[in-house]
Amino acid sequence: MKAKIKLAYILYALSVLSLLALWQVMASQVNSMILASPLQTLTKLAELLYNLSFWQQLLVTLIRLCYALTMACVIGFTLGLIAGLHTWLKYYLAPFRWLLMSVPPVIVVLLAMLWFGMGSTMVIFITVLLLSPTVYINTQKAVEQIDTQWLELAKVYHFTWLQRLTKIYIPAISAPLCSTLIIVCCNGVRIVVLAEVLGSHQGVGFELANASSNFDTAELYAWVTVSLLMVAFLELALLRPLQNQLLQWRRTI
């Protein structure tokens, strides 16, 4: 087991080094106004770290992201769980799901700007609206695949709703749920940053737009790197412990 973990870390490191090498090669072939090199980007990022404004903008984005992800997961999971158990709700929500999953995010951003103006409410609304269907459909499909024998067993032993949720539903859908959370977190960062670029006066996306308008390529890629690090932080610091908790029942089998 330790050998596998060590090999995984080695492969991770090789992958990162490969990406950096490819980035460096591409940067050496084009003008620095188009693509900043890894060294230029990291130098600019180091400068930003000593700026109080950097942490303020990052905190704004993280707060928006946490609110949006929490609301999207709660709404999507709750509706998906109910729709997986009650077919009528699945059919009733189908047109809404199709609509939300087919509309381009840019259109949703423009409409939300008209409804809510420019600010955190608009960013959170857009993110929740676009992420909830993903959580919903994966939860609903996973619940439908639960073996009915387990549900019959719960009836025989008179399980409470809470016991069914914690002993049957969550363990049964834990694997697809973990995959869904990874997808949702990655898309959440992208949507929040996109909304901030198009319609916000604060956040990582706002700084990205400023760097682009000022033709500061190094700062632009520095903020892009920050966005990537946000995804890594969410996956390693939040999703990995949650995944271990959800899948701990497998280690007891």
SULVENSUL-V133246 format. One record per backbone hydrogen bond with DSSP energy under -0.5 kcal/mol. NH is the residue of the N-H (numbers start at 0). CO is the residue of the C=O. E is the energy in kcal/mol with one decimal. If there is no record, write none. Layout:
nh:NH co:CO e:E
nh:NH co:CO e:E
This chain:
nh:4 co:0 e:-2.1
nh:5 co:1 e:-2.6
nh:6 co:2 e:-2.4
nh:7 co:3 e:-2.2
nh:8 co:4 e:-2.1
nh:9 co:5 e:-2.0
nh:10 co:6 e:-2.4
nh:11 co:7 e:-2.4
nh:12 co:8 e:-2.4
nh:13 co:9 e:-2.5
nh:14 co:10 e:-2.3
nh:15 co:11 e:-2.3
nh:16 co:12 e:-2.5
nh:17 co:13 e:-2.2
nh:18 co:14 e:-2.2
nh:19 co:15 e:-2.5
nh:20 co:16 e:-2.4
nh:21 co:17 e:-2.5
nh:22 co:18 e:-2.6
nh:23 co:19 e:-2.6
nh:24 co:20 e:-2.4
nh:25 co:21 e:-2.5
nh:26 co:22 e:-2.6
nh:27 co:23 e:-1.9
nh:28 co:24 e:-0.7
nh:28 co:25 e:-0.8
nh:29 co:25 e:-0.7
nh:29 co:26 e:-0.6
nh:33 co:30 e:-1.8
nh:34 co:30 e:-1.9
nh:40 co:36 e:-2.4
nh:41 co:37 e:-2.7
nh:42 co:38 e:-2.4
nh:43 co:39 e:-2.2
nh:44 co:40 e:-2.5
nh:45 co:41 e:-2.2
nh:46 co:42 e:-1.7
nh:47 co:43 e:-2.2
nh:48 co:44 e:-1.8
nh:49 co:45 e:-0.6
nh:49 co:46 e:-0.9
nh:50 co:47 e:-2.0
nh:51 co:49 e:-0.5
nh:53 co:50 e:-0.7
nh:54 co:50 e:-1.0
nh:55 co:51 e:-1.9
nh:56 co:52 e:-2.5
nh:57 co:53 e:-2.3
nh:58 co:54 e:-2.3
nh:59 co:55 e:-1.9
nh:60 co:56 e:-1.9
nh:61 co:57 e:-2.5
nh:62 co:58 e:-2.5
nh:63 co:59 e:-2.2
nh:64 co:60 e:-2.6
nh:65 co:61 e:-2.7
nh:66 co:62 e:-2.4
nh:67 co:63 e:-2.5
nh:68 co:64 e:-2.9
nh:69 co:65 e:-2.2
nh:70 co:66 e:-2.4
nh:71 co:67 e:-2.8
nh:72 co:68 e:-2.5
nh:73 co:69 e:-2.3
nh:74 co:70 e:-2.6
nh:75 co:71 e:-2.6
nh:76 co:72 e:-2.6
nh:77 co:73 e:-2.3
nh:78 co:74 e:-2.4
nh:79 co:75 e:-2.3
nh:80 co:76 e:-2.5
nh:81 co:77 e:-2.2
nh:82 co:78 e:-2.9
nh:83 co:79 e:-1.9
nh:84 co:80 e:-0.9
nh:84 co:81 e:-0.6
nh:85 co:81 e:-2.2
nh:86 co:84 e:-0.5
nh:88 co:85 e:-0.9
nh:89 co:85 e:-1.1
nh:90 co:86 e:-2.1
nh:91 co:87 e:-1.9
nh:92 co:88 e:-2.4
nh:93 co:89 e:-0.9
nh:94 co:90 e:-0.5
nh:96 co:92 e:-2.4
nh:97 co:93 e:-2.6
nh:98 co:94 e:-2.4
nh:99 co:95 e:-2.6
nh:100 co:96 e:-2.3
nh:101 co:97 e:-0.9
nh:101 co:98 e:-0.7
nh:102 co:98 e:-1.6
nh:106 co:103 e:-0.7
nh:107 co:103 e:-1.5
nh:108 co:104 e:-2.5
nh:109 co:105 e:-2.3
nh:110 co:106 e:-2.4
nh:111 co:107 e:-2.7
nh:112 co:108 e:-2.1
nh:113 co:109 e:-1.2
nh:114 co:110 e:-1.9
nh:115 co:111 e:-3.3
nh:116 co:112 e:-1.3
nh:118 co:116 e:-0.6
nh:118 co:198 e:-0.7
nh:122 co:118 e:-1.8
nh:123 co:119 e:-2.9
nh:124 co:120 e:-2.5
nh:125 co:121 e:-2.3
nh:126 co:122 e:-2.1
nh:127 co:123 e:-2.6
nh:128 co:124 e:-2.5
nh:129 co:125 e:-2.1
nh:130 co:126 e:-1.9
nh:131 co:127 e:-2.2
nh:132 co:128 e:-0.5
nh:133 co:130 e:-0.7
nh:134 co:130 e:-1.6
nh:135 co:131 e:-2.8
nh:136 co:132 e:-2.8
nh:137 co:133 e:-1.7
nh:138 co:134 e:-2.2
nh:139 co:135 e:-2.8
nh:140 co:136 e:-2.2
nh:141 co:137 e:-1.9
nh:142 co:138 e:-2.5
nh:143 co:139 e:-1.8
nh:144 co:140 e:-0.8
nh:144 co:141 e:-0.6
nh:145 co:142 e:-1.4
nh:149 co:146 e:-1.2
nh:150 co:146 e:-0.9
nh:151 co:147 e:-2.4
nh:152 co:148 e:-2.2
nh:153 co:149 e:-2.0
nh:154 co:150 e:-1.7
nh:155 co:151 e:-2.2
nh:156 co:152 e:-2.2
nh:157 co:154 e:-1.0
nh:158 co:153 e:-2.7
nh:163 co:159 e:-2.3
nh:164 co:160 e:-2.1
nh:165 co:161 e:-2.5
nh:166 co:162 e:-2.5
nh:167 co:163 e:-1.7
nh:168 co:163 e:-2.6
nh:169 co:164 e:-2.6
nh:171 co:167 e:-2.0
nh:172 co:168 e:-1.9
nh:173 co:169 e:-0.7
nh:173 co:170 e:-0.5
nh:176 co:172 e:-2.2
nh:177 co:173 e:-2.2
nh:178 co:174 e:-1.7
nh:179 co:175 e:-2.2
nh:180 co:176 e:-2.3
nh:181 co:177 e:-1.7
nh:182 co:178 e:-2.0
nh:183 co:179 e:-2.8
nh:184 co:180 e:-2.4
nh:185 co:181 e:-2.1
nh:186 co:182 e:-2.6
nh:187 co:183 e:-2.4
nh:188 co:184 e:-2.0
nh:189 co:185 e:-1.7
nh:190 co:186 e:-2.7
nh:191 co:187 e:-2.6
nh:192 co:188 e:-2.3
nh:193 co:189 e:-2.3
nh:194 co:190 e:-2.8
nh:195 co:191 e:-2.2
nh:196 co:192 e:-2.2
nh:197 co:193 e:-2.1
nh:198 co:194 e:-2.4
nh:199 co:195 e:-1.0
nh:206 co:202 e:-1.8
nh:207 co:203 e:-2.2
nh:208 co:204 e:-2.3
nh:209 co:205 e:-2.1
nh:210 co:206 e:-2.5
nh:211 co:207 e:-2.1
nh:212 co:208 e:-2.4
nh:213 co:209 e:-1.8
nh:214 co:211 e:-1.1
nh:215 co:210 e:-2.4
nh:216 co:214 e:-1.2
nh:219 co:215 e:-2.3
nh:220 co:216 e:-2.5
nh:221 co:217 e:-1.6
nh:222 co:218 e:-2.3
nh:223 co:219 e:-1.8
nh:224 co:220 e:-2.1
nh:225 co:221 e:-1.8
nh:226 co:222 e:-1.9
nh:227 co:223 e:-1.9
nh:228 co:224 e:-2.4
nh:229 co:225 e:-1.9
nh:230 co:226 e:-1.6
nh:231 co:227 e:-2.1
nh:232 co:228 e:-2.6
nh:233 co:229 e:-2.5
nh:234 co:230 e:-2.3
nh:235 co:231 e:-2.6
nh:236 co:232 e:-2.8
nh:237 co:232 e:-0.6
nh:237 co:233 e:-1.2
nh:238 co:233 e:-2.7
nh:239 co:234 e:-2.1
nh:241 co:237 e:-1.7
nh:242 co:238 e:-3.1
nh:243 co:239 e:-2.2
nh:244 co:240 e:-1.9
nh:245 co:241 e:-2.6
nh:246 co:242 e:-2.3
nh:247 co:244 e:-0.9
nh:249 co:246 e:-1.3
nh:250 co:246 e:-0.6
nh:250 co:247 e:-0.8
nh:251 co:247 e:-0.5
nh:251 co:248 e:-0.8
nh:252 co:249 e:-0.9
